[in-house]
Amino acid sequence: MWGGLRQISQRTISTASRRQLENRVAEKQKLFQEDNGLPVHLKGGLMDAMLYRLTMGLTVFGTAYVIYELYVASMPKKQK
């Protein structure tokens, strides 16, 4: 009873995944090997630039926050 259902589901999954995946390695190699003066971490386009800026922003914010917390921790609490 379940053998036919299993066979149909396996056939659907295997044929669907074959159609969706295509090898784009050659395109990516050409893009990243191009000599256009950009650093490799920004050659991917707009998304790479946005991720880079987000990472740098979080790093600056995190550094400033750590310095602030160290400053607060280094000041003694006032005794009442």
Secondary structure, DSSP 8 states (H G I E B T S, - for coil): -HHHHHHHHHHHHHHHHHHH----HHHHHHHHH--SS--GGGTT-HHHHHHHHHHHHHHHHHHHHHHHHHHHHHS-----
